[in-house]
């Protein structure tokens, strides 16, 4: 019976891999030719597979002196440092800036992509390969949140309220309210003033 790792690799190979046999002239062999076998997988679907299984797409609000700051990010977590090292290598090959850390609290290894431009680059690369709710979350970030942030709408009350409706939608795909900041919070906060 195949292991889950074997099935996983088989799925990636079926979806976006290739297996090839190449014959090349080579003088130092008995017959003058060399046969080489190769299996190859595109990095984007593999990264999307990790992302579907072990990642979150997040938005975060930080209370700053004089106002609030909106940010977006992604985090991939796994207990196996070898998997995280592999994902980190793929991100490096794709020239996506990221950080890598191990949490002493939960023993997990994490990769974080937090710069808006890098989150956008990552999500655009892997979006075609994402499945289910992760695909919908990526669409919200790419089509609704980032374009509004590029226009600096998150720096005004009206703009932040508009964006928070998409943040709330993003959070619905992850089971509802995350943290204390949602659209209703800001409506109540600013109506008081």
Secondary structure, DSSP 8 states (H G I E B T S, - for coil): ---HHHHHHHHHHHHHEEEEEEEEE-TTSSSSEEEEEEEEE-HHHHHHHHHHHHEEEEEEEEEETTEEEEEEEEEEEES-HHHHHHHHHHHHHTT---EEEE-TTT--EEEEE-SHHHHHHHHHHHGGG--HHHHHHHHHIIIIIHHHHHTTGGGSHHHHHHHHHHHHHHHHTTTS--SS-SHHHHHHHHH--
